[in-house]
Amino acid sequence: MDFTDLEEKAREAKLDYGEAESLVRFFNFQRERRDEPPVSSDYGRLCEQLSEIYPDIGFRLADHRIVARVKHDVSSSLVERIGFVNNQIPHLTTTIGFGFESHQVVFRADGIGVIKEDSFYEFFGHDLDLEEVGRDCEGDKDAIDEFLRDHFHEEISQQMEDPFFDPSGEGCELYFETGSRVELERLMKLFILTEPDIEAHEDEDVRVYAAADETDPYLESSDCYHSERLEELAGIALSENRPVGWSFEYNDGAHNRRSGYDEFPECLTWNIDEILGESSAREKMAARRELRKWLEARGLDLARFDALAKD
């Protein structure tokens, strides 16, 4: 049953658990707005709870569903009695899209909002003056619809505990906030070529992860080559050549919510065997000299870093 459709005139309906539980949550949402404590939702006595909340409706269990029926001595439909919209409170409706799905969103004039996802409903508060919205949009339905969609995305969704989310537009392609990729590549090659006994690790990789929303770039230490010396050197290089970038990967959660995606920083990888194979004998010999000059220009001594490899 669509609890946001006043055209729905049925007086009886079989509700799944999500629909029935939404009725209790809507009741609690209104109580919380009045600073009243919520009632607990107990599946074992859900019919009893609903009957107490909505005395004009009879509720009973039938085949793992809950049958709701308007009592004989009560006029009007189920939606008019227990729905999330009614004829006494004006409302505006829009549709929001995420990926291949769309959901109906209702803005009621009393500051309550409703999101309908199939048989699940979610509630939010808003401060829109619906009459003012209508006037500003000159009564144009398309303009009102666009305004409500924009308002939901910009003001409502981001405040939700688990915001709606479309990963296609939320990642960040790798770029360098300072310095350059060319310089970082050059430095990482120097560091690798001057690592003690690096030939013994030719089947391993060196990985650096870019900065993301709340993390700095760093040298990975698990499942790849890592040393204290390399980490110290990479830290200096990354402070001057700061890669930034991330993507989102689905984690089998809610596919249209932020909780359904994990953020992963972009990765830069150097294969040690390739670095060694592509470097001439002259380059390998010159690597320590170049590294020493680079460190001295920063007031640092190569011997300090070499000592880390001996610890």
C-alpha positions in Angstrom: 0.0 0.0 0.0 1.2 3.5 -0.9 0.8 5.6 2.3 1.5 8.8 0.3 -1.3 8.4 -2.2 -4.6 10.0 -1.3 -6.2 8.4 -4.4 -5.8 5.0 -2.7 -9.3 4.3 -1.4 -8.9 0.8 0.0 -10.2 0.2 3.5 -8.3 -3.0 4.0 -4.8 -4.1 3.1 -2.1 -6.7 3.9 1.0 -5.0 5.1 4.5 -6.4 5.1 6.7 -5.9 8.2 8.4 -2.9 6.6 5.1 -1.1 6.0 3.8 -1.9 9.5 7.0 -0.9 11.2 7.0 2.4 9.2 3.7 3.3 10.8 5.3 3.0 14.3 8.4 5.0 13.1 6.1 7.8 11.7 4.3 7.9 15.0 7.6 8.1 16.9 9.0 10.8 14.5 6.1 13.0 15.3 6.6 12.4 19.1 10.3 13.3 18.9 9.4 16.5 17.1 7.3 17.3 20.2 10.2 16.3 22.5 8.2 13.3 23.6 9.9 9.9 24.2 9.4 7.3 21.4 7.6 4.0 21.9 9.7 0.9 21.4 8.9 -1.2 18.3 8.3 -4.8 19.3 7.6 -7.3 16.5 6.0 -9.7 18.9 3.3 -7.3 19.8 3.3 -5.1 16.7 -0.4 -5.5 16.1 -1.2 -4.5 19.6 1.0 -1.5 19.4 -0.5 -0.4 16.1 -4.0 -0.8 17.5 -3.1 1.5 20.4 -1.6 4.1 18.1 -4.4 4.0 15.5 -7.6 3.1 17.4 -9.8 3.5 14.3 -8.0 0.6 12.6 -8.0 -3.1 13.4 -4.7 -5.0 13.0 -4.2 -8.7 12.9 -1.6 -11.2 11.8 -2.3 -13.4 8.7 0.3 -15.5 6.9 3.3 -13.5 8.3 1.7 -10.3 7.2 -0.4 -7.7 9.1 -3.9 -7.1 7.9 -5.0 -3.5 8.5 -8.7 -2.7 8.2 -10.7 0.5 8.9 -13.4 -0.3 11.5 -17.0 -0.5 10.3 -18.2 2.5 12.2 -15.4 4.7 10.8 -15.6 6.4 7.4 -12.7 7.1 5.0 -9.9 5.0 3.6 -6.8 3.5 5.2 -4.5 6.1 3.7 -6.8 8.9 5.0 -6.6 7.4 8.5 -3.0 6.2 8.9 -1.2 7.5 5.8 1.7 9.9 5.8 -0.3 12.5 3.9 -3.9 13.8 4.4 -6.3 16.3 3.2 -5.8 18.6 6.2 -2.1 19.2 5.6 -1.0 20.5 2.1 2.0 18.8 0.6 4.2 18.8 -2.5 5.8 15.8 -4.1 8.9 15.2 -6.2 10.9 12.3 -7.4 14.6 11.8 -6.8 16.8 9.5 -8.9 19.9 7.6 -7.9 21.4 5.3 -10.5 18.6 3.3 -12.1 16.1 3.9 -9.3 13.8 6.7 -8.4 12.1 7.4 -5.1 9.2 9.6 -4.2 9.7 12.4 -1.7 6.9 14.3 0.0 7.3 17.7 1.6 4.4 18.4 4.0 3.4 21.9 5.0 3.9 21.1 8.7 7.6 20.6 8.2 7.6 16.8 7.9 9.1 15.0 4.9 8.6 11.5 3.7 10.8 9.3 1.5 9.2 6.3 -0.1 11.4 3.4 -1.2 9.2 0.6 -2.3 7.5 -0.5 0.9 10.0 1.3 3.2 9.5 4.8 4.4 11.9 7.3 5.9 11.1 10.6 7.6 12.9 13.9 7.9 12.2 17.5 8.9 12.4 20.6 6.7 11.8 24.3 7.0 10.3 25.0 3.6 7.3 27.3 3.3 5.3 25.4 0.6 3.2 28.4 -0.3 6.3 30.5 -0.8 7.8 27.8 -2.9 4.7 27.9 -5.1 4.8 31.6 -5.4 8.5 31.8 -6.2 8.0 29.1 -8.9 4.9 31.0 -10.2 2.9 27.8 -9.8 4.9 26.0 -12.5 4.9 22.3 -11.7 8.2 21.6 -13.4 9.9 24.5 -11.6 8.5 23.4 -8.3 9.7 19.8 -9.0 13.2 21.0 -9.8 13.4 23.2 -6.7 12.3 20.4 -4.4 14.8 18.0 -5.9 17.6 20.4 -5.6 16.6 21.3 -2.0 16.5 17.6 -1.1 20.0 16.9 -2.5 21.6 20.0 -1.1 19.9 20.4 2.2 18.2 17.1 3.3 20.1 14.1 2.0 23.5 15.3 3.4 22.0 15.6 6.9 20.6 12.1 6.9 22.3 9.4 9.0 22.9 7.4 5.8 22.7 9.8 2.9 21.5 8.9 -0.6 24.6 8.3 -2.7 25.6 7.9 -6.4 29.2 6.8 -6.6 29.5 7.7 -10.3 30.0 11.4 -9.5 31.7 11.2 -6.2 35.2 9.9 -6.9 38.2 12.0 -7.5 40.5 11.3 -10.4 44.2 11.2 -9.5 45.9 14.6 -9.6 48.9 16.3 -7.8 48.0 19.0 -5.3 51.7 19.9 -5.1 54.7 18.8 -7.2 54.1 16.4 -10.0 53.8 12.7 -10.9 57.0 12.9 -13.0 59.0 14.1 -10.0 57.5 11.5 -7.6 58.2 8.7 -10.1 61.8 9.9 -10.4 62.3 10.0 -6.7 60.7 6.7 -6.0 63.0 5.1 -8.6 66.0 6.7 -6.8 64.9 5.4 -3.5 64.3 1.9 -4.8 67.7 1.7 -6.6 69.5 2.8 -3.5 67.7 0.4 -1.1 70.2 -2.1 0.4 69.9 -5.6 -0.9 66.9 -4.6 -3.1 67.7 -7.3 -5.6 66.5 -9.9 -3.1 63.0 -8.4 -3.4 62.7 -8.2 -7.2 59.4 -10.1 -7.2 57.8 -7.5 -4.9 56.1 -4.1 -5.6 56.3 -0.7 -3.9 52.9 0.9 -3.4 52.0 4.5 -2.5 48.4 5.5 -1.8 47.2 9.0 -2.7 45.5 11.3 -0.2 41.7 10.9 0.1 39.0 12.9 1.9 40.4 12.4 5.4 43.8 10.7 4.8 47.3 11.8 3.7 49.3 10.0 1.1 51.4 7.1 2.5 53.7 4.2 1.6 51.9 0.9 2.0 53.5 -1.6 4.4 51.6 -4.8 4.0 51.7 -7.3 1.1 54.4 -5.4 -0.7 58.0 -4.2 -0.2 58.5 -1.8 2.8 61.4 -0.6 4.9 61.8 2.1 7.5 64.3 3.8 5.3 62.0 3.8 2.3 59.1 5.1 4.4 61.1 8.0 5.6 62.3 9.0 2.2 58.9 8.5 0.6 57.4 10.7 3.3 59.6 13.6 2.2 58.8 13.0 -1.4 55.1 12.9 -0.8 55.2 16.1 1.2 56.5 17.9 -1.9 54.6 15.8 -4.5 51.2 15.2 -3.0 49.0 12.8 -5.0 45.2 13.1 -4.4 42.5 10.8 -5.7 40.0 8.2 -4.7 37.2 6.0 -5.9 34.2 4.2 -4.3 33.6 0.5 -4.5 30.3 -1.3 -3.6 30.5 -3.3 -0.4 27.2 -5.3 -0.8 25.3 -2.8 1.4 22.5 -0.5 0.3 23.3 0.3 -3.3 21.9 3.8 -3.2 23.2 4.9 0.2 26.6 6.1 1.4 26.9 3.1 3.7 26.9 0.8 0.7 30.2 2.1 -0.6 33.8 2.1 0.7 36.2 4.8 -0.3 39.6 3.7 -1.6 42.5 6.0 -2.3 44.1 5.8 -5.8 47.3 3.7 -5.8 50.7 4.2 -7.5 52.7 1.0 -8.0 56.4 0.4 -8.8 57.5 -3.2 -9.6 61.0 -3.6 -8.3 62.0 -6.1 -11.0 61.0 -3.6 -13.7 62.8 -0.8 -12.0 66.0 -2.8 -11.8 65.6 -4.2 -15.3 65.0 -0.8 -16.9 67.9 0.9 -15.2 71.3 0.8 -16.7 74.5 0.2 -14.7 75.3 3.9 -15.0 71.9 4.9 -13.6 72.3 2.5 -10.7 75.8 3.9 -9.9 74.6 7.5 -10.2 71.5 6.9 -8.0 73.2 7.4 -4.7 74.9 10.6 -5.9 71.6 12.0 -7.1 69.8 11.0 -3.9 72.6 12.6 -1.7 72.3 15.9 -3.6 68.5 15.9 -3.3 68.7 15.3 0.4 71.5 17.9 0.9 69.4 20.5 -0.8 66.9 19.9 2.0 69.5 20.0 4.8 69.4 16.2 5.2 72.2 13.7 5.4 72.0 10.4 3.4 73.9 8.6 6.2 71.0 9.1 8.5 68.7 7.3 6.2 71.2 4.5 5.5 71.5 3.9 9.2 67.8 3.1 9.3 68.4 0.2 7.0 71.0 -1.2 9.4 68.8 -1.1 12.5 
